[in-house]
């Protein structure tokens, strides 16, 4: 028989993403709805090790649904990767009489939660919070939609300058291992080319494509590049290559960087966070553990943490075809 859950802790770990605050709010208020005490853990797993706990009630999370980042703060913990560190965290949890843990983060955070569950048989539930959308078991991770809107807005502004000066802009977006952001914003922003880790366009083919675009009458171009694209060592090498092999373009680089992680979450991410928080808490109360909550076919589903961590998301082939047609 699963033990009765009377107190649930929530933490955010790894890189922040828009919607984390909304998810914390949902966890806290779902606990309040079910008369379960909720504890906020500051600084992720570091806070578990150091015992940085604070009891949260429904009023503690007022006015945060529209805020980016995470008011519980986030940190990457080297100590939690050790048996000694996890033992300290468990001792603090037992001392605080906490019965379950909700972890909001990415695959690294879920790996820590899974190991913690295995070592101490402690109930854990994951909420996927990362702008890269690179976790199996959900069509959308928290922050992905907001990041797309942020990047599209930036590309729209860059295009104004590109068209005014006959410039070619390489715009680098986040996506070290996957190209979900680049592919979506490239289509939405009308990019002439989209470079992602999953597809190796090649330098010569890139130049050929840009030349075709110019011959078709385009006087300026936007190329969206995922940071993990394999064509060049980095986006500046791409710029140098095009400078050397194409005439008539003033080539510029714009690296959007961490601005993609910030800002108020979109309506979609606020609703998604609210749904995920409810599902995470109620799943723990039902005796479930070692799962991640996710959105599949617009329904909240549970995926084993191990599958979410070890799985690899696939690029949308239809979007690839659409991007080829739209760049004609």
N, C-alpha and C positions, 0 to 999 in steps of 0.2 A: 504493500500500500504506500503511495506517495505521501510524504509528510505534508501537514497542513501549512500553507504559506500565510504567514501573518505580517511579514515585513519584507519589502523588495527594495533593492538598491539599484540605482541607474548611474551609468557613467558613459562618457564619450571618450573615444580613443583614436589615436592616429591623426591624419589630416582632417581639418574641419570641413564642413560642407553646409550650404544653406539648407535649413530644414531640421538641423539637429536640435535647436531650441524648441521648435514645434513638437519634435518627438519626445523630448524631455517633458514638456508640458503635458502631452498626451499620457505618458506613463504615470506621471504624478496624479493627474486627475482621474485616470482609470482606477488607480489604487484607492483614491479617496471615494470614488463611487462604490467600490466593493468593500469599503471599511478595512483596507489594508494600509499599514503604515509604509511610507516611502522615504528612502534616504538617498540624497544626492551625494555622489562621490566626486570630489574635485581632482583634477589633473589625471584622469584616467586610472590606469593600473598603478601609477605612482601613488595616487591618493589611497588606493586600497592598501598598499604596503605601509604608508605613513599614517593611515587611519584618519584621513581628512573627510569626515562624514558630516552631513548636515540633514536633519529631518526637514522634509519639504511637505507642505500641504497645498491645497488648491490655490490659495492666495499667493504662495511663494513663487508661482510661475505666471502671474498675471503680466500682461504686456510684453511677452517675449515671443509670441507666435510669429511676429513680423520681423524679428531680429535675425541677422546672419550670425555665423560663428556659433559658439556654445558658451553659455554663461558658467557651465561647470568646468570650463577650460579643458584642454586636451594636451597629452604629452605621450612621447614614445618612451617606454620603460625598459631599459636594459636589465634592471634587477628582476623584473617579472619574468624574464626569460630563463631565470635560474630556479632550481628547486627551492633554494633557501628563500628567495624573494616571494615565490608563490605561497610558501608555508607561512611567511609573515602575513601576507594578505588574508589567508584563510583564518589565521588566529584572530585577526582584527574583525573579520566577518562574524566569527563565532562569538567573540566578545560583545559585538553590537547586536547580537541575536537576529541577524539578517538571514532570511530563508531562501532568497532567490535573487538573481542578478540579471539585469538587462544591459547588454553592451551595444552601444551605438557606434559603428565604425566600419572599417573595411576588412579585407581578408587577413591582414596581420592581427588585427584586434580579435577576429573570430578564431584564429589559431590559438591565441592565448586563452580565450574562453573555453575552447574545446579541451585543451590540455588541463586546464583548471578543473573542468568537469570530470575528466577521466581520473585525475589524481585524488580528488576529494569527494567525488560523487555529489557535487554541488549543483543545484539546478541553475542553468543559464539559458538565456534566450538572446538572439542577435537581431539587431535592426540595421540594415545596410545603409551606411552613410558615406558616400564618396561621389564626387562629381564625374568620375571616369566611367561609371555604369559598367564596371568590369567584374561583377559578381553573378555567378550562376544562381538561378532560383528566383529571379525577379526581373520583370521587363524594365523597371526603373529603380535606380538607387536614389536615396535622398540627395538632392542637390544637382542632379543631372539636368533636369529641366531648367532650373534657374541658371545654371552655367551656360546652357545653350542660348538662353535669352540674352545674357550678359555679352557673350561673344558675338552674337548676331548684331547687337547694337553697336559694338566696337567696329565690326567689319563694315557696317553701313556708313559709319563716319570716315573710315579709312578710304572707302570707295569714292567719297566726295573729293578727297585730295588726289587720289589716283587718277580720276577722270579729268581733273582740272589741270594736271601737269603731264599727262601721257606717261604715267608711271606704272611700273610693275611692282606690286607689293607681295612679299612673302610674309604671311601672318602665321606665327607659331601659336598653337593652342595646346592645352594639356592633353596627355594621352601617351604615357611612356610605353605601355604594352598593347594598348588597343586604340582604334581610331574612331570610336563612336561619336565623340564630340566633333572631331574634324569632319567626318562624313556628313553629319546632320547640319552643322553650321555652314559647311561648304555649299550644300544645296540651297539652304535658306538664304545665304548671303550672295548667291549667284557667282560663286567662284569658278574661274576658268579651269583650274585643276585642284585636286584634293590628294594630298600625299599622306598615306596611312601605313602603319607597320605591317598590316595584313597583305598589302599589295605593293610590289616593287615595280614602280613605273620606270625607273632607270633615268639617268641624266640626259642621255641623247634623246630618248623618247619625250622627256619633259620639254626640251628645247624644240623638238619637232612640233609638239602640241601647241606651244606658245606661238611658234611661227605661223601655224595654221590659223590660230585665233586672230593674229594680226592681219593676215591676208584676207580674212573674212570681214575685216572692217573694224575690228576692236582696237581702239587706241590706248587702252589701259587694261590691266589685268590684275586679278587677285588670285593668289595661290595659297590655299590653306594647308598648313603642314602640322601634322601631329608630332609632338616632341620626340616620339619614339620611331619616327620614320627612318627607314634604313638606307635611303638613297645616298645621303652624304653624312659626314661625321656630325655636322650640325647645320642649322639653317643658314649660317653665314658662309659656309662652304658652297651651299646651293647658290647663294647670291653671287659669289665670285665666279662660279662656273658659268652662270647665265651672262654675267658681265663680259666674260671672255668670248662667249660663243653667240651672242646676239647683239645686233646693233639697233639703235633707235629707242631703246628703253632706258629710263632712269630707274634703276632697281633699288628698292628700299626694303628694309626688314622691320617688322614690328612683332616683338615677343610680348604676348599679353600676360603671361606669368600668373601670379597669385591673385590678380584682380578677378579671375574666373571663379575663385572660391568664395568671394565676399558678396555682400549685398543682401537685401531682403529676399527671402524665398518667394518663389512664384506661388500663385494660387494652387497650382497642381501639387507642388512640393509641400505646401501647408496641409492640404487634404491628405496626401499620401502619408505624411508624418503622423497625422492624427489617427489614421486607420492602422498604421503599423504599431503605434504605441498601444492601442486598445488590444490588438491581436497578441502582442508580446505578453502583456500582463495577464490577459485571460487564459492564454496557453499555459503559463506558469501555474495559474490557479487550478487548471485542469489536470495538473500533474505532468505536463510535458516538459521536456528539457533537451538541451543540446541541439536546438533548431534555430534557423533563421527565418524570420517572417519576410514574405515577399509578395509582389503583385504579379499574378499570372492570369492572363485573360480577364483582367479587371476584378479578380477575386483574391482576397488575402489567403495565401497558402503557406505551409511550413516546408522547409527544405533542411535536411540534416546539415549541420555545420560543416561536416567533412566534405559533403558534395559541393557546398557553396565555395569552399576554399580550394578544392582540387580541380573543380570544373573550369572550363575555359569558354568565355563567351564568344559567340560567332558574329562576324560582321554581317549586316543585312545585305544580301546579294541584290535584292530589288533596288535598294538605295544606290548601290554601286552602278546599276544599269541606268537609273534615273539621272545620276550625276553625269554619266557619259553623254546621255541624250541632251541634257540641259546645257552642257558646255559647248555644244555645236555652234 
